[in-house]
Amino acid sequence: MKITMIGTGYVGLVSGACLAEVGNEVLCYDVDARKIAVLNDGGLPIHEPGLAELVQRNRAAGRLRFSTDAAESVAHGGVQFIAVGTPPNEDGSADLQHVVAAARTIGRHMSDYRLVVDKSTVPVGTADAVRDAIARELAARGVATPFTVVSNPEFLKEGAAVEDFMRPDRVVIGADDPEATRIMRAIYAPFQRSHERLIVMDVRSAELTKYAANAMLATRISFMNELANLAERLGADIEHVRRGIGSDPRIGFHFLYAGAGYGGSCFPKDVKAIIRTAAKTGVDLPMLAAVERVNEAQKRVLVRKIRERFGEKLDGRRFAVWGLAFKPNTDDMREAPSRVVIAELLERGATVVAYDPVAMDEARRVFAGQRGVSYAGSPLEATDRADALAIVTEWKEFRSPDFDALRERLRQPVIFDGRNLYEPDDMRRLGFEYFPIGRGTGQGKGAA
Ligand SMILES: NC(=O)c1ccc[n+]([C@@H]2O[C@H](COP(=O)([O-])OP(=O)(O)OC[C@H]3O[C@@H](n4cnc5c(N)ncnc54)[C@H](O)[C@@H]3O)[C@@H](O)[C@H]2O)c1
């Protein structure tokens, strides 16, 4: 099948490469000429495990191409996926300008039938807006070419995006037209050969399903963070509590970790957007408002602990920060807790030496012109003569460091662990002052 992907970011590039991998001819279009140039030069604008090989292989086979030419892109695919960004507006609602611009591009250039697939995360009713935008462009051209708009929200996780796309738990299709559903079923059949995991529904329900999924996951995280703060005060250990409740199959272990708050390009903006969508229709979502509030506070928990240990003024203090990406296996720093931690430390007069396995280029961009942040070539180097270490992202390489070397390099052996990577008892034995999340004074006692 000939497929066009409009928007070549985390979602568009991964989806396009995976669709090419199963034999489709895919053209990825983007308005960002720099991104397309990098891809056409054989590079990759983002870090995502397994993606480089996939892109390289399918480019070489001629099944995956990249372009900034709108007319060529619309002419190419009978199916046009829209995978552009939907960042938050000032008021938290989803900014649909890129989605509408993509729809206009299609309407401006299409000359025969197109199936238009909304893959971006968009508020309920956006498929109607896409349909209107295309129809208006067609009317302006005085042509009456038929087209269909369906919703196909994406559930891939950054850091495991290729794997998620190649082996989806489910594929949600919102469509009111049987022929469009048939085409979508054919597109996804190669990714679900053992049994079909397509869930077909009406367009509005599909649009809402994506927000419901992210809101639920964010809720689990904020719930655990709230309980972690309580556990700390009560002298209980949130890690024991996590195991105690996660073993209930009705609860399950996924997304039950207490930490330094959730970030990334999806949860924060999607929780905000669903709250705004509800407010516009006169519906209050107090639970999700609390989820967001808890998370904002949680991003500040590490620095609160640092202040409690070192005092309000941190002038002249130097902190090592391990982990800048909002989660492991990605270079994405959108809404990353590290940004809040580092900003607060700098504000209080401290300096920061940061290390991240892949996000340091992105960090240099994010903190450009910001005095007081520097970058180290290795995790240990970052801790050289630092007053303490703060761990913000749970990269695998942080799980079992050389603690002796770490103790020697730090000015004082103090670790603030925003991801609960180590056992408090072990850390005490190793001679560290260790500040994890939600592991109260009774921490470790009676542990198996
Ligand atoms: N990143 C994720 O993990 C993830 C997962 C599921 C869903 N989503 C959703 O998918 C959408 C895309 O997210 P992303 O992370 O890939 O964003 P991104 O910012 O990485 O990529 C979006 C791309 O769209 C391009 N673009 C913008 N306007 C355009 C236009 N008019 N024509 C062509 N290209 C245009 C941008 O230049 C950019 O390259 C969002 O709605 C997001 O919420 C993201």
The ligand as an SDF file (V2000), in Angstrom:
LIG
                    3D

 44 48  0  0  0  0  0  0  0  0999 V2000
    5.6250   10.9020   21.5760 N   0  0  0  0  0  0  0  0  0  0  0  0
    4.8590    9.9270   22.0130 C   0  0  0  0  0  0  0  0  0  0  0  0
    5.2810    9.0540   22.7810 O   0  0  0  0  0  0  0  0  0  0  0  0
    3.4290    9.8360   21.5660 C   0  0  0  0  0  0  0  0  0  0  0  0
    2.7240    8.6450   21.7870 C   0  0  0  0  0  0  0  0  0  0  0  0
    1.3870    8.5780   21.3750 C   0  0  0  0  0  0  0  0  0  0  0  0
    0.7900    9.6790   20.7690 C   0  0  0  0  0  0  0  0  0  0  0  0
    1.5060   10.8260   20.5830 N   0  0  0  0  0  0  0  0  0  0  0  0
    0.8370   11.9480   19.9170 C   0  0  0  0  0  0  0  0  0  0  0  0
    1.2600   11.9600   18.5550 O   0  0  0  0  0  0  0  0  0  0  0  0
    1.3670   13.3140   18.0730 C   0  0  0  0  0  0  0  0  0  0  0  0
    2.7820   13.5650   17.5860 C   0  0  0  0  0  0  0  0  0  0  0  0
    3.6640   13.4600   18.6920 O   0  0  0  0  0  0  0  0  0  0  0  0
    5.2440   13.4020   18.5010 P   0  0  0  0  0  0  0  0  0  0  0  0
    5.8300   13.1340   19.8350 O   0  0  0  0  0  0  0  0  0  0  0  0
    5.5860   12.5230   17.3520 O   0  0  0  0  0  0  0  0  0  0  0  0
    5.5160   14.9320   18.0970 O   0  0  0  0  0  0  0  0  0  0  0  0
    6.8590   15.5480   17.4710 P   0  0  0  0  0  0  0  0  0  0  0  0
    6.8740   16.9580   17.9120 O   0  0  0  0  0  0  0  0  0  0  0  0
    8.0100   14.6610   17.7650 O   0  0  0  0  0  0  0  0  0  0  0  0
    6.5980   15.4860   15.8920 O   0  0  0  0  0  0  0  0  0  0  0  0
    5.6290   16.2350   15.2330 C   0  0  0  0  0  0  0  0  0  0  0  0
    6.1710   16.5760   13.8510 C   0  0  0  0  0  0  0  0  0  0  0  0
    5.1240   17.1810   13.0810 O   0  0  0  0  0  0  0  0  0  0  0  0
    5.7360   18.1460   12.2530 C   0  0  0  0  0  0  0  0  0  0  0  0
    4.7030   19.0630   11.7440 N   0  0  0  0  0  0  0  0  0  0  0  0
    4.0670   20.0550   12.4050 C   0  0  0  0  0  0  0  0  0  0  0  0
    3.1810   20.6320   11.5980 N   0  0  0  0  0  0  0  0  0  0  0  0
    3.2280   19.9970   10.4100 C   0  0  0  0  0  0  0  0  0  0  0  0
    2.5150   20.1100    9.1980 C   0  0  0  0  0  0  0  0  0  0  0  0
    1.5580   21.0360    9.0420 N   0  0  0  0  0  0  0  0  0  0  0  0
    2.8360   19.2900    8.1790 N   0  0  0  0  0  0  0  0  0  0  0  0
    3.8000   18.3560    8.3330 C   0  0  0  0  0  0  0  0  0  0  0  0
    4.4780   18.1800    9.4590 N   0  0  0  0  0  0  0  0  0  0  0  0
    4.2000   18.9950   10.4940 C   0  0  0  0  0  0  0  0  0  0  0  0
    6.7650   18.7960   13.1410 C   0  0  0  0  0  0  0  0  0  0  0  0
    7.7360   19.4920   12.3890 O   0  0  0  0  0  0  0  0  0  0  0  0
    7.3190   17.5730   13.8680 C   0  0  0  0  0  0  0  0  0  0  0  0
    8.4260   17.0300   13.1810 O   0  0  0  0  0  0  0  0  0  0  0  0
    0.9450   14.1850   19.2540 C   0  0  0  0  0  0  0  0  0  0  0  0
   -0.4260   14.4660   19.1370 O   0  0  0  0  0  0  0  0  0  0  0  0
    1.2010   13.3070   20.4640 C   0  0  0  0  0  0  0  0  0  0  0  0
    0.3710   13.6320   21.5430 O   0  0  0  0  0  0  0  0  0  0  0  0
    2.8030   10.9210   20.9550 C   0  0  0  0  0  0  0  0  0  0  0  0
  1  2  1  0
  2  3  2  0
  2  4  1  0
  4  5  1  0
  4 44  2  0
  5  6  2  0
  6  7  1  0
  7  8  2  0
  8  9  1  0
  8 44  1  0
  9 10  1  0
  9 42  1  0
 10 11  1  0
 11 12  1  0
 11 40  1  0
 12 13  1  0
 13 14  1  0
 14 15  2  0
 14 16  1  0
 14 17  1  0
 17 18  1  0
 18 19  2  0
 18 20  1  0
 18 21  1  0
 21 22  1  0
 22 23  1  0
 23 24  1  0
 23 38  1  0
 24 25  1  0
 25 26  1  0
 25 36  1  0
 26 27  1  0
 26 35  1  0
 27 28  2  0
 28 29  1  0
 29 30  1  0
 29 35  2  0
 30 31  1  0
 30 32  2  0
 32 33  1  0
 33 34  2  0
 34 35  1  0
 36 37  1  0
 36 38  1  0
 38 39  1  0
 40 41  1  0
 40 42  1  0
 42 43  1  0
M  CHG  2   8   1  16  -1
M  END
$$$$
